[in-house]
């Protein structure tokens, strides 16, 4: 069992006892610049929606997780100095596991893959389906791609700001005068 698996195995039940879900754990950096990131999220409600994580949930998880890291077996899994960061996975969530991809079905994602010695390629599209070993993306250009998880170098959800007007929705325009007395067209 790797150090990361040991950390996840010990931290997950504590986070779940707070009615939260452990999304991911990441240990990065070297020496005194190491950072242990614990990403948490709310469990889905009956309608499948997940409310956003607030500061109270992050504080509660930090207070519950921090003492765990100083006792066996975790004190050996992450010996030496490190910083603990407890947060939500964010709007653009990293996708590292089959469960992450399954949770992203219907969402737009960006995936960078590398097969063997081939050059890396990036695909952006909507996750159509996710299995234990791969997922299917409908790319922005309309092509379908099967992504095999061991070939994934980096993947994350894509947050898209705002929405464009619907095709049949008419845009209203009008004229107004600015402070300098110049007329300008306004699109609403």
Buried (B, 14 or more C-beta within 10 A) or exposed (E): EEBBEBBBEBBBEBBEEBEBBBBBBBBEEEEEEBEBBBBBBBEEEEEEEBEEBEEEBBEBBBEBBEEBBEEEEBEEBBEEEBEEEBBBBEEEBBBBEBEBBBBBBEBBBBBBBEEEEEEEEEBBBBBEEBEEEBBBBBEEEEEEBEBEBEBBEBBBBBEEEEEEEEEEEEEEEEEEEEEEEEEEEEEE
